[in-house]
């Protein structure tokens, strides 16, 4: 078998196999919705924060660590059992403010920001999914845009090369990859929306473009944080991909943006109506 020798599967093969497994699990839980999807959203949030604190909590006290974890767990409990928008967001930001006040400059406010970085996307994903068919479609739309962006940015960048996008943050990313990823993200979003409802919102291409751009910014942002703390990978949980943060950095940013757009232009309770 090509690519398999004494060292086993190549990194690309591990990356592909891991991605397939993750996609299947994610789509199944998304289709079930309700508590099952809440578990998925919580798992993403908790995993992201676990890796975040491994990277950034170098000067945090045990009190700060315990407080920030307690705040995040409270958010996840509310997320799973009530899904009340005001309660979830109030607990999250009140917890972040408390952590920032206690930790202060001694911790560089990294714990407080990490709480929002992990918690808000988990809330956004849950509210975007909701309990309706439109919510299911909105999450699949989000996945289509982010995954297409990620895949085509990776392969387009490797194939075409060219000027670097942000060499100080991520030396391997190129403008050709970013543009190709954005084009693929828009195409995937428009194609999926047309499949769901041929007379869908005319704002879909713009929303898809914004999500693709913010997903790539989220990727760059995570790369900057790792470089800031001298870390190559956020973890080793996912073979071929590194940590969970390495895999969902674009997704959490895009989910947060899509929820904010829907909450502002439609309603915080049914933000997915912005698409279908």
C-alpha positions, 0 to 999 in steps of 0.5 A, a space after each residue: 500500500 502506497 505511503 505505508 512503511 515501517 513508520 505506518 500511515 503517512 501524515 496526510 493519510 492520518 489527516 484524511 482518515 481522522 477527518 473522515 471519522 470526525 465528519 461522520 461523528 459530527 454530521 450524525 450528532 448534528 442530524 440528531 440535534 437536541 441534547 446530542 448536539 449539545 454534547 458535541 458543542 460542549 465537547 468542542 468548547 471544553 476541548 478548546 479551553 483545555 488546550 488553550 489553558 495548556 498553551 497560555 496559563 503559564 503564569 496563572 494561579 490555581 485560584 484563577 485556573 479553578 475559577 475559569 474552569 468553574 465558569 466554563 462548566 456552569 456555561 455548559 450546564 446551562 447550555 445542555 439543560 436550558 439553552 436560554 440565550 440571555 442566561 448563557 451569555 450572561 453567565 459567560 461574560 460575567 464569568 470572564 469579567 470576574 476572571 479578568 478582575 481576579 487574574 488581572 495583568 499578572 495573567 495577561 487576561 489570557 484566561 478570561 479571553 480563553 473562556 469567551 473563545 471556548 464558550 461563545 462558539 459552543 453557545 453559538 453552535 447550539 443556538 444555530 442548530 436549535 430544534 428545527 430543520 432550518 437549524 440543521 441546514 444552517 449548521 450544515 451550511 456552516 460546515 460546508 463553507 468552513 470545510 471547503 475553505 480549509 481543504 481548498 486553502 490547504 491544497 491550493 496553497 501547496 499546489 500554487 505557492 506564491 507570496 505568503 499570507 502572514 509569514 509572522 503568524 503562519 509561515 506556510 499559508 499563502 495568498 493563493 491558498 487564502 483566495 482559493 479557500 475563500 472561492 471554494 467556501 463561497 461556492 460550497 455555501 451557495 451550492 448547499 443553499 441552492 440545494 436546500 431552497 432554490 429561492 433562498 436568501 440573496 445574502 447567502 454569497 456574502 455571508 459565505 464569503 464573510 464566514 470563509 474570511 473569518 474562518 481563515 482569520 481564526 486559523 491565523 489567530 490561533 497560529 499567532 497564539 501558538 507562536 506567541 507562546 512557542 508552541 507548534 501544535 495545540 495538542 496531539 488528540 487528533 492524528 494528523 491534525 494535532 489538537 482540537 484547536 488546530 482542527 476547529 479554529 476556523 469553525 469556532 470563529 465562523 460559528 460565532 460570526 454567523 450567530 451574531 449576524 443572525 441574532 442582529 438581523 433576525 433574532 437571538 432565538 432563531 438566528 438560522 433564519 438569516 439563511 433559509 
